[in-house]
Amino acid sequence: MDEPSGASTAGMVDCLARERDLWASQVVTLTARLRARESPTQIDQLNGMLAAHEQWIRAKCHYSASIYEGGSLARVLASACWRDTTAELALDLLERFDEG
């Protein structure tokens, strides 16, 4: 957000989206690694968790952003929520390697 256009709403949303995309790429990598090493039952549970997480992240971040009732800051808050929740998922998946 230190870039010249970073202080604008669009700049903040863009920055948060780039960070979210980095975390999302980690989720994809970690998910592939887990699918390669876990049992079919564990993979089914992983797939179910990921599907539920997708619904959860949408509901959580839309609700979080609703505090601004659709104002310009709602987009920033939703983007920050999406980034943070995606990062939490990546970290949760990474912890799975420490447990096994």
Secondary structure by P-SEA (a helix, b strand, c coil): ccccccccaaaaaaaaaaaaaaaaaaaaaaaaaaaacccaaaaaaaaaaaaaaaaaaaaaaaaaacccccccaaaaaaaaaaaaaaaaaaaaaaaccccc
